[in-house]
């Protein structure tokens, strides 16, 4: 379970920046060239490269090179997994950590 927390925190950290969250939202419509993402923001190309590197390393975004261009798309499997983990974390369940950590009986 500890690894799930670590992996989830890495993904959440990657999208905790409003610009990166907006990029993920943009990619939800489909694959985009880096040049199109860059047009949407008032940032430099190295700044975009840094942001995209964080998203790719977190497993949220896929990248592919075609000639001089880099294309980005959402990693839909990872996004579905993140959503499932968050749904689990934010809901009460029989083996909830709150019951284990504080030895409480909420029944």
Residue pairs with C-beta under 8 A, 6 or more apart in sequence:
4 85
8 82
8 85
8 86
8 89
10 58
11 58
11 59
11 60
11 78
11 82
13 58
14 20
14 54
14 55
14 57
14 58
14 60
15 21
15 24
15 55
15 58
15 60
17 51
19 41
19 43
19 51
20 51
20 54
20 55
22 40
23 37
23 51
23 52
23 55
23 61
23 72
24 55
24 60
24 61
24 74
26 32
26 37
26 40
27 61
27 72
27 73
27 74
28 74
30 73
31 71
31 72
31 73
32 71
32 72
32 73
33 69
33 70
33 71
33 72
34 45
34 48
34 49
34 52
34 69
34 70
34 71
34 72
35 69
37 48
37 52
37 72
38 45
38 48
41 48
52 61
52 63
52 70
52 72
55 61
55 72
56 62
56 63
56 72
59 75
59 78
60 74
60 75
60 78
60 79
60 82
61 72
61 73
61 74
61 75
62 72
62 73
62 74
62 75
63 70
63 71
63 72
64 70
64 71
64 73
65 71
98 104
98 106
99 105
99 106
